[in-house]
Amino acid sequence: MSTEMTLTLHPEQIEYLAEVGQKYNLPDASKAIRCLVNFAIEQQDQADAIFSEVRCRAC
């Protein structure tokens, strides 16, 4: 089961998702995002490294 949601992304982030989507033959950006989220879920011991540092590339 999946739920549709809306995300707000900066142009640089959208470009990145498109690039990795092409490189890895993903059907769309939503698949790339799901891959990233699944990786974070699988790497629970890396949660601090993934989420604790504020990375504001558009501030």
Secondary structure per residue as TSV (DSSP state, phi and psi in degrees):
chain	resnum	aa	ss	phi	psi
A	1	M	-	360.0	137.1
A	2	S	-	-130.9	159.8
A	3	T	-	-125.1	133.2
A	4	E	-	-79.3	140.2
A	5	M	-	-145.0	162.8
A	6	T	-	-108.4	135.3
A	7	L	-	-118.4	149.4
A	8	T	-	-106.1	119.8
A	9	L	-	-127.0	152.9
A	10	H	-	-84.2	156.6
A	11	P	H	-52.4	-39.9
A	12	E	H	-61.6	-38.3
A	13	Q	H	-69.3	-40.6
A	14	I	H	-64.3	-42.1
A	15	E	H	-61.8	-42.3
A	16	Y	H	-61.3	-46.7
A	17	L	H	-61.4	-38.8
A	18	A	H	-65.2	-41.4
A	19	E	H	-64.1	-47.7
A	20	V	H	-70.0	-31.6
A	21	G	H	-61.1	-43.8
A	22	Q	H	-67.1	-47.2
A	23	K	H	-58.5	-40.0
A	24	Y	T	-106.0	14.5
A	25	N	T	56.0	45.2
A	26	L	-	-86.8	147.4
A	27	P	S	-67.9	-29.8
A	28	D	S	-167.1	176.0
A	29	A	H	-65.1	-31.5
A	30	S	H	-63.7	-33.2
A	31	K	H	-66.7	-40.0
A	32	A	H	-62.0	-42.0
A	33	I	H	-64.7	-42.4
A	34	R	H	-62.4	-37.8
A	35	C	H	-61.5	-44.2
A	36	L	H	-62.9	-44.1
A	37	V	H	-65.4	-43.5
A	38	N	H	-61.5	-39.3
A	39	F	H	-61.5	-45.5
A	40	A	H	-61.0	-39.6
A	41	I	H	-64.2	-41.7
A	42	E	H	-72.5	-21.7
A	43	Q	T	-107.7	52.4
A	44	Q	G	-53.2	-33.4
A	45	D	G	-71.5	-9.7
A	46	Q	G	-105.8	10.9
A	47	A	H	-57.0	-42.1
A	48	D	H	-62.3	-43.3
A	49	A	H	-64.7	-34.4
A	50	I	H	-79.6	-43.3
A	51	F	H	-112.0	-19.2
A	52	S	T	-80.3	-27.9
A	53	E	S	-84.4	128.0
A	54	V	-	-80.0	120.2
A	55	R	-	-116.3	90.1
A	56	C	-	-103.4	97.1
A	57	R	S	-87.3	-6.4
A	58	A	-	-120.8	12.5
A	59	C	-	-75.8	360.0
